[in-house]
Amino acid sequence: MSDLQALRKQVNYDKTFDCVQCGYCLPVCPTYETMKRETHSPRGRIHLVKMAGEGKITIADLKEPIEKCLGCMACTTICPTNVQYGRILEGAKEAIEQQEVKSGFQRKTEQFLFDRVFPSSRWMGTLGNAAWLYQKSGMRKLAQVTYLTSASPLNVSRFEKAVPDQPGPLERSLRKHRIRPDYKLRMTVAFFTGCVMDGVFFDTNQNTIELLRLSGAEVVVPRQQTCCGALHSHAGKSATAEELAVRNMEAFDLEEIDYIVNNAGGCGAKMTEYPHLFERGTYWHERAEDFSEKVRDISEVLVELNGLEFTEPIERTITYQPSCHMTHVQRVSEPPLLLLNQVRGLKLRPLKRPDFCCGSAGIYNLVNYDESMKILDVKMDDVKEKRPDAVITTNPGCLIQMRVGIERTGLEKKMEAMHLVDLLMEAGPVPK
């Protein structure tokens, strides 16, 4: 196989011909709206990948347009010819990653983060405990008062304020790994904790387990589970993403479970796409298909169980910011709204453009900060018009990004951002 043939296979060159360049994707693409360039639209990127597959441009020419893509997949929902843009995008990212020349420091940093930190529950727990110490010791206030956080790389200081108060090490260590309901058992589920969710939003994970328990589900939390691999795929590290998928499939190989439940739109989307990581007809492709068929968002399972009654009215005006990957990849949109409508007192004001990305997109807001903030400003214009007391989200990245948007617009005293699960717990759930 020639180098060009190998490249074509890698970037899914054959799938680029499904794009008829109609332009339906342009109005829904956040980067095209904010950057005003054809090369930063889905059809423009597809055309560039096709040119690379034909040897007309180099992989280096793809880097800037491809890396500036959020991967929100809004274009796939609107596309009339069902172009598999996600497959093309990840193939291009893999090609860029393999051919890019990096410094020794950059390689070692990426290896540490992607190979050791994100896949390790111990490392993520350690980071969570470090954040707890940072907050409780007064270091956080001191760093903010003395502007020490402004010296942090990748604009981390902008996001540090959005990190919630962390539980202590003891609370983290007391989590049980099999939780049975007090009432009638309706199903058994395995809970995917996620790396960022468990490290940064541990309390939300605990609330998720409690909602499932109250609904009548026995919850199993596999000890050997690891990162879903979404961040690795987005960075073009496909081999590591495959390894993580295999580890999760082995960890969740439990015959008695009905579903594999997650509460992070990006993680759920990646796990439903595990079959794409393996060649069709292979053992792991078949295992991945079985695995992905069981993946469910927490909102889907709660609606199916229909086992909760919410006893505490919440007299607040809210708006709902859906996760892009939950909407456009998992194709889950109605269950969160059905749950919100069950909470007495809530007044829901829908956004004009709920499917417009908030600009988080994994670590996009860290590595492409300026572009991310332009997209967030568009989203916040929509939010401000609704004047809510709270913005409800279903993904950790979205939650942090919306908190940054609220602070960025000076509205932190007027509204907050919350995960759907935490709002439901505030509403006093009890078994029906």
KENUMAR-691343 format. One record per residue (C-alpha): residue in three letters; x negated, z negated, y negated. Coordinates in steps of 0.02 Angstrom, whole numbers. Example, Ala and Ser with C-alpha at 12.3 -4.5 7.8 and 13.67 -1.06 7.14 Angstrom:
2
{residu=ala; u=-615; w=-390; v=225}
{residu=ser; u=-684; w=-357; v=53}
This chain:
432
{residu=met; u=0; w=0; v=0}
{residu=ser; u=-72; w=50; v=-169}
{residu=asp; u=-88; w=-73; v=-313}
{residu=leu; u=54; w=14; v=-405}
{residu=gln; u=168; w=8; v=-253}
{residu=ala; u=129; w=-177; v=-232}
{residu=leu; u=169; w=-208; v=-415}
{residu=arg; u=334; w=-115; v=-399}
{residu=lys; u=385; w=-225; v=-254}
{residu=gln; u=332; w=-381; v=-346}
{residu=val; u=430; w=-344; v=-506}
{residu=asn; u=582; w=-276; v=-411}
{residu=tyr; u=557; w=-105; v=-487}
{residu=asp; u=698; w=-29; v=-383}
{residu=lys; u=822; w=-148; v=-463}
{residu=thr; u=779; w=-90; v=-640}
{residu=phe; u=874; w=72; v=-607}
{residu=asp; u=1038; w=-25; v=-597}
{residu=cys; u=1025; w=-49; v=-786}
{residu=val; u=1112; w=97; v=-875}
{residu=gln; u=1053; w=36; v=-1048}
{residu=cys; u=1234; w=17; v=-1106}
{residu=gly; u=1197; w=-128; v=-1224}
{residu=tyr; u=1335; w=-246; v=-1164}
{residu=cys; u=1201; w=-379; v=-1148}
{residu=leu; u=1145; w=-372; v=-1329}
{residu=pro; u=1282; w=-479; v=-1410}
{residu=val; u=1260; w=-620; v=-1283}
{residu=cys; u=1070; w=-627; v=-1285}
{residu=pro; u=1007; w=-772; v=-1393}
{residu=thr; u=832; w=-701; v=-1417}
{residu=tyr; u=898; w=-531; v=-1470}
{residu=glu; u=1011; w=-616; v=-1597}
{residu=thr; u=872; w=-723; v=-1672}
{residu=met; u=723; w=-604; v=-1654}
{residu=lys; u=813; w=-440; v=-1693}
{residu=arg; u=701; w=-336; v=-1581}
{residu=glu; u=747; w=-223; v=-1435}
{residu=thr; u=598; w=-285; v=-1335}
{residu=his; u=677; w=-459; v=-1339}
{residu=ser; u=842; w=-402; v=-1263}
{residu=pro; u=881; w=-393; v=-1076}
{residu=arg; u=889; w=-205; v=-1072}
{residu=gly; u=729; w=-193; v=-1173}
{residu=arg; u=637; w=-308; v=-1053}
{residu=ile; u=703; w=-213; v=-902}
{residu=his; u=640; w=-50; v=-978}
{residu=leu; u=469; w=-127; v=-1006}
{residu=val; u=461; w=-187; v=-825}
{residu=lys; u=508; w=-11; v=-768}
{residu=met; u=368; w=61; v=-875}
{residu=ala; u=245; w=-63; v=-800}
{residu=gly; u=301; w=-12; v=-627}
{residu=glu; u=263; w=168; v=-672}
{residu=gly; u=92; w=126; v=-741}
{residu=lys; u=139; w=174; v=-919}
{residu=ile; u=100; w=1; v=-988}
{residu=thr; u=-1; w=-146; v=-923}
{residu=ile; u=60; w=-314; v=-861}
{residu=ala; u=-23; w=-389; v=-1015}
{residu=asp; u=99; w=-288; v=-1121}
{residu=leu; u=243; w=-377; v=-1034}
{residu=lys; u=182; w=-553; v=-1071}
{residu=glu; u=255; w=-585; v=-1244}
{residu=pro; u=429; w=-509; v=-1216}
{residu=ile; u=448; w=-589; v=-1044}
{residu=glu; u=387; w=-761; v=-1096}
{residu=lys; u=504; w=-763; v=-1245}
{residu=cys; u=655; w=-739; v=-1129}
{residu=leu; u=754; w=-899; v=-1103}
{residu=gly; u=815; w=-847; v=-932}
{residu=cys; u=989; w=-908; v=-979}
{residu=met; u=1068; w=-767; v=-875}
{residu=ala; u=1211; w=-740; v=-998}
{residu=cys; u=1174; w=-554; v=-979}
{residu=thr; u=1212; w=-559; v=-792}
{residu=thr; u=1388; w=-622; v=-823}
{residu=ile; u=1430; w=-485; v=-947}
{residu=cys; u=1337; w=-343; v=-859}
{residu=pro; u=1458; w=-207; v=-796}
{residu=thr; u=1335; w=-141; v=-665}
{residu=asn; u=1282; w=-309; v=-591}
{residu=val; u=1098; w=-291; v=-634}
{residu=gln; u=998; w=-428; v=-547}
{residu=tyr; u=905; w=-475; v=-705}
{residu=gly; u=849; w=-642; v=-637}
{residu=arg; u=756; w=-560; v=-493}
{residu=ile; u=672; w=-437; v=-612}
{residu=leu; u=625; w=-575; v=-734}
{residu=glu; u=547; w=-690; v=-604}
{residu=gly; u=454; w=-545; v=-524}
{residu=ala; u=380; w=-500; v=-693}
{residu=lys; u=331; w=-681; v=-724}
{residu=glu; u=246; w=-689; v=-555}
{residu=ala; u=146; w=-531; v=-595}
{residu=ile; u=95; w=-600; v=-765}
{residu=glu; u=43; w=-767; v=-689}
{residu=gln; u=-65; w=-683; v=-558}
{residu=gln; u=-155; w=-568; v=-678}
{residu=glu; u=-175; w=-684; v=-828}
{residu=val; u=-350; w=-750; v=-861}
{residu=lys; u=-344; w=-936; v=-902}
{residu=ser; u=-474; w=-1062; v=-957}
{residu=gly; u=-532; w=-1195; v=-835}
{residu=phe; u=-444; w=-1330; v=-936}
{residu=gln; u=-279; w=-1234; v=-936}
{residu=arg; u=-288; w=-1204; v=-748}
{residu=lys; u=-325; w=-1386; v=-710}
{residu=thr; u=-187; w=-1447; v=-827}
{residu=glu; u=-59; w=-1332; v=-747}
{residu=gln; u=-114; w=-1380; v=-573}
{residu=phe; u=-95; w=-1564; v=-617}
{residu=leu; u=79; w=-1542; v=-690}
{residu=phe; u=153; w=-1415; v=-570}
{residu=asp; u=67; w=-1468; v=-409}
{residu=arg; u=57; w=-1657; v=-429}
{residu=val; u=174; w=-1725; v=-563}
{residu=phe; u=339; w=-1630; v=-548}
{residu=pro; u=343; w=-1626; v=-356}
{residu=ser; u=305; w=-1812; v=-341}
{residu=ser; u=442; w=-1944; v=-355}
{residu=arg; u=303; w=-2074; v=-368}
{residu=trp; u=225; w=-1986; v=-518}
{residu=met; u=394; w=-1960; v=-603}
{residu=gly; u=438; w=-2142; v=-573}
{residu=thr; u=271; w=-2194; v=-646}
{residu=leu; u=304; w=-2090; v=-801}
{residu=gly; u=476; w=-2170; v=-816}
{residu=asn; u=399; w=-2343; v=-802}
{residu=ala; u=268; w=-2297; v=-932}
{residu=ala; u=407; w=-2241; v=-1048}
{residu=trp; u=495; w=-2408; v=-1018}
{residu=leu; u=337; w=-2502; v=-1065}
{residu=tyr; u=312; w=-2391; v=-1217}
{residu=gln; u=489; w=-2429; v=-1276}
{residu=lys; u=498; w=-2615; v=-1235}
{residu=ser; u=325; w=-2663; v=-1298}
{residu=gly; u=357; w=-2604; v=-1474}
{residu=met; u=231; w=-2462; v=-1458}
{residu=arg; u=370; w=-2336; v=-1488}
{residu=lys; u=416; w=-2408; v=-1658}
{residu=leu; u=234; w=-2428; v=-1706}
{residu=ala; u=194; w=-2248; v=-1660}
{residu=gln; u=341; w=-2184; v=-1761}
{residu=val; u=305; w=-2293; v=-1913}
{residu=thr; u=122; w=-2245; v=-1915}
{residu=tyr; u=160; w=-2062; v=-1876}
{residu=leu; u=47; w=-2066; v=-1723}
{residu=thr; u=175; w=-1963; v=-1626}
{residu=ser; u=151; w=-1820; v=-1749}
{residu=ala; u=-22; w=-1792; v=-1675}
{residu=ser; u=47; w=-1758; v=-1501}
{residu=pro; u=32; w=-1581; v=-1431}
{residu=leu; u=175; w=-1457; v=-1400}
{residu=asn; u=286; w=-1544; v=-1530}
{residu=val; u=317; w=-1686; v=-1407}
{residu=ser; u=354; w=-1801; v=-1554}
{residu=arg; u=511; w=-1699; v=-1588}
{residu=phe; u=577; w=-1736; v=-1414}
{residu=glu; u=513; w=-1914; v=-1392}
{residu=lys; u=658; w=-1983; v=-1495}
{residu=ala; u=782; w=-1898; v=-1378}
{residu=val; u=722; w=-1993; v=-1225}
{residu=pro; u=848; w=-2130; v=-1181}
{residu=asp; u=805; w=-2313; v=-1153}
{residu=gln; u=723; w=-2327; v=-984}
{residu=pro; u=761; w=-2451; v=-843}
{residu=gly; u=621; w=-2564; v=-786}
{residu=pro; u=516; w=-2542; v=-629}
{residu=leu; u=618; w=-2672; v=-533}
{residu=glu; u=781; w=-2580; v=-563}
{residu=arg; u=704; w=-2416; v=-503}
{residu=ser; u=637; w=-2499; v=-346}
{residu=leu; u=806; w=-2571; v=-297}
{residu=arg; u=893; w=-2404; v=-268}
{residu=lys; u=971; w=-2393; v=-96}
{residu=his; u=954; w=-2234; v=6}
{residu=arg; u=1123; w=-2241; v=92}
{residu=ile; u=1274; w=-2301; v=-6}
{residu=arg; u=1444; w=-2320; v=78}
{residu=pro; u=1612; w=-2325; v=-14}
{residu=asp; u=1713; w=-2485; v=-15}
{residu=tyr; u=1871; w=-2391; v=29}
{residu=lys; u=1921; w=-2245; v=139}
{residu=leu; u=1776; w=-2128; v=182}
{residu=arg; u=1822; w=-1951; v=129}
{residu=met; u=1656; w=-1860; v=149}
{residu=thr; u=1469; w=-1885; v=164}
{residu=val; u=1354; w=-1806; v=35}
{residu=ala; u=1167; w=-1801; v=3}
{residu=phe; u=1114; w=-1826; v=-178}
{residu=phe; u=976; w=-1722; v=-256}
{residu=thr; u=894; w=-1835; v=-385}
{residu=gly; u=786; w=-1703; v=-471}
{residu=cys; u=616; w=-1735; v=-550}
{residu=val; u=660; w=-1744; v=-736}
{residu=met; u=831; w=-1820; v=-703}
{residu=asp; u=759; w=-1962; v=-600}
{residu=gly; u=608; w=-1988; v=-711}
{residu=val; u=697; w=-1984; v=-879}
{residu=phe; u=883; w=-2005; v=-841}
{residu=phe; u=877; w=-2130; v=-698}
{residu=asp; u=1033; w=-2221; v=-758}
{residu=thr; u=1131; w=-2057; v=-759}
{residu=asn; u=1079; w=-2030; v=-579}
{residu=gln; u=1139; w=-2205; v=-534}
{residu=asn; u=1304; w=-2171; v=-621}
{residu=thr; u=1320; w=-2011; v=-520}
{residu=ile; u=1299; w=-2106; v=-358}
{residu=glu; u=1427; w=-2235; v=-415}
{residu=leu; u=1557; w=-2102; v=-460}
{residu=leu; u=1535; w=-2024; v=-288}
{residu=arg; u=1551; w=-2195; v=-204}
{residu=leu; u=1708; w=-2240; v=-301}
{residu=ser; u=1781; w=-2071; v=-255}
{residu=gly; u=1762; w=-2108; v=-69}
{residu=ala; u=1597; w=-2024; v=-28}
{residu=glu; u=1455; w=-2097; v=72}
{residu=val; u=1296; w=-2050; v=-23}
{residu=val; u=1130; w=-2017; v=61}
{residu=val; u=974; w=-2006; v=-50}
{residu=pro; u=836; w=-1924; v=55}
{residu=arg; u=667; w=-2005; v=23}
{residu=gln; u=565; w=-1847; v=55}
{residu=gln; u=653; w=-1734; v=-70}
{residu=thr; u=551; w=-1655; v=-208}
{residu=cys; u=566; w=-1547; v=-365}
{residu=cys; u=687; w=-1402; v=-346}
{residu=gly; u=553; w=-1277; v=-400}
{residu=ala; u=644; w=-1205; v=-551}
{residu=leu; u=503; w=-1246; v=-671}
{residu=his; u=380; w=-1165; v=-552}
{residu=ser; u=482; w=-1006; v=-535}
{residu=his; u=502; w=-995; v=-724}
{residu=ala; u=313; w=-1006; v=-739}
{residu=gly; u=283; w=-869; v=-611}
{residu=lys; u=218; w=-990; v=-479}
{residu=ser; u=322; w=-918; v=-337}
{residu=ala; u=212; w=-980; v=-194}
{residu=thr; u=232; w=-1161; v=-251}
{residu=ala; u=419; w=-1135; v=-276}
{residu=glu; u=432; w=-1078; v=-95}
{residu=glu; u=336; w=-1230; v=-35}
{residu=leu; u=452; w=-1347; v=-131}
{residu=ala; u=605; w=-1258; v=-63}
{residu=val; u=542; w=-1282; v=115}
{residu=arg; u=509; w=-1467; v=82}
{residu=asn; u=686; w=-1491; v=15}
{residu=met; u=766; w=-1396; v=157}
{residu=glu; u=676; w=-1509; v=280}
{residu=ala; u=720; w=-1666; v=181}
{residu=phe; u=905; w=-1622; v=174}
{residu=asp; u=918; w=-1564; v=355}
{residu=leu; u=1056; w=-1690; v=390}
{residu=glu; u=1196; w=-1634; v=507}
{residu=glu; u=1325; w=-1757; v=445}
{residu=ile; u=1325; w=-1706; v=261}
{residu=asp; u=1463; w=-1601; v=185}
{residu=tyr; u=1374; w=-1559; v=22}
{residu=ile; u=1207; w=-1572; v=-67}
{residu=val; u=1259; w=-1640; v=-238}
{residu=asn; u=1162; w=-1623; v=-400}
{residu=asn; u=1198; w=-1666; v=-582}
{residu=ala; u=1077; w=-1545; v=-667}
{residu=gly; u=1134; w=-1368; v=-698}
{residu=gly; u=959; w=-1295; v=-686}
{residu=cys; u=918; w=-1383; v=-522}
{residu=gly; u=1083; w=-1333; v=-444}
{residu=ala; u=1057; w=-1152; v=-495}
{residu=lys; u=883; w=-1146; v=-420}
{residu=met; u=940; w=-1220; v=-255}
{residu=thr; u=1081; w=-1093; v=-240}
{residu=glu; u=948; w=-959; v=-261}
{residu=tyr; u=831; w=-1022; v=-124}
{residu=pro; u=872; w=-871; v=-12}
{residu=his; u=791; w=-757; v=-143}
{residu=leu; u=624; w=-842; v=-113}
{residu=phe; u=611; w=-782; v=66}
{residu=glu; u=613; w=-612; v=148}
{residu=arg; u=781; w=-568; v=223}
{residu=gly; u=790; w=-590; v=411}
{residu=thr; u=656; w=-725; v=418}
{residu=tyr; u=683; w=-902; v=483}
{residu=trp; u=668; w=-982; v=312}
{residu=his; u=786; w=-856; v=232}
{residu=glu; u=920; w=-906; v=356}
{residu=arg; u=884; w=-1090; v=327}
{residu=ala; u=893; w=-1060; v=140}
{residu=glu; u=1063; w=-977; v=155}
{residu=asp; u=1132; w=-1125; v=253}
{residu=phe; u=1057; w=-1245; v=126}
{residu=ser; u=1121; w=-1154; v=-29}
{residu=glu; u=1298; w=-1145; v=40}
{residu=lys; u=1306; w=-1335; v=34}
{residu=val; u=1243; w=-1354; v=-146}
{residu=arg; u=1374; w=-1420; v=-266}
{residu=asp; u=1376; w=-1487; v=-443}
{residu=ile; u=1439; w=-1665; v=-460}
{residu=ser; u=1590; w=-1604; v=-559}
{residu=glu; u=1645; w=-1490; v=-416}
{residu=val; u=1638; w=-1632; v=-290}
{residu=leu; u=1730; w=-1756; v=-400}
{residu=val; u=1869; w=-1630; v=-430}
{residu=glu; u=1882; w=-1592; v=-244}
{residu=leu; u=1886; w=-1776; v=-195}
{residu=asn; u=2013; w=-1814; v=-332}
{residu=gly; u=1984; w=-1997; v=-297}
{residu=leu; u=1964; w=-2071; v=-470}
{residu=glu; u=2078; w=-2143; v=-602}
{residu=phe; u=2005; w=-2175; v=-775}
{residu=thr; u=2071; w=-2339; v=-845}
{residu=glu; u=1981; w=-2354; v=-1013}
{residu=pro; u=2044; w=-2239; v=-1152}
{residu=ile; u=1905; w=-2161; v=-1258}
{residu=glu; u=1971; w=-2121; v=-1431}
{residu=arg; u=1840; w=-1994; v=-1479}
{residu=thr; u=1826; w=-1811; v=-1527}
{residu=ile; u=1706; w=-1716; v=-1416}
{residu=thr; u=1642; w=-1541; v=-1386}
{residu=tyr; u=1569; w=-1475; v=-1225}
{residu=gln; u=1404; w=-1381; v=-1213}
{residu=pro; u=1395; w=-1304; v=-1039}
{residu=ser; u=1231; w=-1276; v=-948}
{residu=cys; u=1186; w=-1091; v=-945}
{residu=his; u=1124; w=-1097; v=-766}
{residu=met; u=1278; w=-1192; v=-711}
{residu=thr; u=1390; w=-1061; v=-792}
{residu=his; u=1297; w=-900; v=-757}
{residu=val; u=1207; w=-937; v=-593}
{residu=gln; u=1312; w=-1070; v=-505}
{residu=arg; u=1469; w=-995; v=-582}
{residu=val; u=1541; w=-1169; v=-613}
{residu=ser; u=1640; w=-1184; v=-774}
{residu=glu; u=1811; w=-1264; v=-747}
{residu=pro; u=1773; w=-1428; v=-654}
{residu=pro; u=1689; w=-1518; v=-802}
{residu=leu; u=1836; w=-1474; v=-913}
{residu=leu; u=1960; w=-1534; v=-782}
{residu=leu; u=1871; w=-1702; v=-776}
{residu=leu; u=1864; w=-1718; v=-966}
{residu=asn; u=2050; w=-1686; v=-975}
{residu=gln; u=2080; w=-1834; v=-858}
{residu=val; u=2005; w=-1957; v=-983}
{residu=arg; u=2139; w=-2031; v=-1094}
{residu=gly; u=2110; w=-2027; v=-1281}
{residu=leu; u=1980; w=-1888; v=-1281}
{residu=lys; u=2008; w=-1745; v=-1402}
{residu=leu; u=1914; w=-1590; v=-1347}
{residu=arg; u=1867; w=-1460; v=-1477}
{residu=pro; u=1794; w=-1307; v=-1388}
{residu=leu; u=1644; w=-1220; v=-1464}
{residu=lys; u=1667; w=-1043; v=-1528}
{residu=arg; u=1521; w=-986; v=-1421}
{residu=pro; u=1502; w=-1112; v=-1281}
{residu=asp; u=1400; w=-990; v=-1176}
{residu=phe; u=1267; w=-966; v=-1310}
{residu=cys; u=1109; w=-1053; v=-1248}
{residu=cys; u=1049; w=-1211; v=-1337}
{residu=gly; u=868; w=-1154; v=-1323}
{residu=ser; u=804; w=-1284; v=-1200}
{residu=ala; u=778; w=-1175; v=-1046}
{residu=gly; u=664; w=-1287; v=-942}
{residu=ile; u=506; w=-1309; v=-1045}
{residu=tyr; u=541; w=-1160; v=-1158}
{residu=asn; u=571; w=-1277; v=-1305}
{residu=leu; u=396; w=-1349; v=-1280}
{residu=val; u=297; w=-1188; v=-1258}
{residu=asn; u=403; w=-1081; v=-1376}
{residu=tyr; u=454; w=-1215; v=-1500}
{residu=asp; u=487; w=-1108; v=-1655}
{residu=glu; u=592; w=-981; v=-1559}
{residu=ser; u=686; w=-1122; v=-1473}
{residu=met; u=729; w=-1206; v=-1638}
{residu=lys; u=800; w=-1045; v=-1711}
{residu=ile; u=916; w=-1032; v=-1562}
{residu=leu; u=960; w=-1217; v=-1575}
{residu=asp; u=1005; w=-1194; v=-1759}
{residu=val; u=1134; w=-1062; v=-1710}
{residu=lys; u=1207; w=-1182; v=-1583}
{residu=met; u=1211; w=-1327; v=-1706}
{residu=asp; u=1305; w=-1221; v=-1834}
{residu=asp; u=1441; w=-1204; v=-1702}
{residu=val; u=1435; w=-1391; v=-1661}
{residu=lys; u=1442; w=-1446; v=-1844}
{residu=glu; u=1598; w=-1343; v=-1873}
{residu=lys; u=1689; w=-1445; v=-1738}
{residu=arg; u=1634; w=-1613; v=-1812}
{residu=pro; u=1633; w=-1705; v=-1644}
{residu=asp; u=1586; w=-1884; v=-1612}
{residu=ala; u=1492; w=-1828; v=-1456}
{residu=val; u=1423; w=-1671; v=-1375}
{residu=ile; u=1445; w=-1674; v=-1185}
{residu=thr; u=1318; w=-1584; v=-1075}
{residu=thr; u=1281; w=-1564; v=-889}
{residu=asn; u=1092; w=-1536; v=-885}
{residu=pro; u=944; w=-1644; v=-937}
{residu=gly; u=859; w=-1508; v=-1039}
{residu=cys; u=1020; w=-1471; v=-1133}
{residu=leu; u=1047; w=-1656; v=-1163}
{residu=ile; u=875; w=-1681; v=-1241}
{residu=gln; u=890; w=-1519; v=-1341}
{residu=met; u=1060; w=-1566; v=-1412}
{residu=arg; u=993; w=-1737; v=-1462}
{residu=val; u=850; w=-1648; v=-1551}
{residu=gly; u=978; w=-1535; v=-1637}
{residu=ile; u=1081; w=-1684; v=-1694}
{residu=glu; u=927; w=-1770; v=-1766}
{residu=arg; u=864; w=-1606; v=-1839}
{residu=thr; u=1025; w=-1584; v=-1938}
{residu=gly; u=1032; w=-1766; v=-1994}
{residu=leu; u=1189; w=-1807; v=-1896}
{residu=glu; u=1119; w=-1946; v=-1784}
{residu=lys; u=1232; w=-2075; v=-1868}
{residu=lys; u=1388; w=-1968; v=-1845}
{residu=met; u=1373; w=-1899; v=-1668}
{residu=glu; u=1279; w=-1916; v=-1505}
{residu=ala; u=1244; w=-1812; v=-1351}
{residu=met; u=1296; w=-1876; v=-1179}
{residu=his; u=1291; w=-1818; v=-1000}
{residu=leu; u=1464; w=-1790; v=-926}
{residu=val; u=1430; w=-1920; v=-792}
{residu=asp; u=1392; w=-2057; v=-919}
{residu=leu; u=1552; w=-2019; v=-1015}
{residu=leu; u=1654; w=-2032; v=-855}
{residu=met; u=1577; w=-2201; v=-816}
{residu=glu; u=1620; w=-2261; v=-990}
{residu=ala; u=1801; w=-2214; v=-954}
{residu=gly; u=1818; w=-2353; v=-823}
{residu=pro; u=1833; w=-2257; v=-659}
{residu=val; u=1922; w=-2344; v=-515}
{residu=pro; u=1976; w=-2277; v=-344}
{residu=lys; u=2152; w=-2206; v=-340}
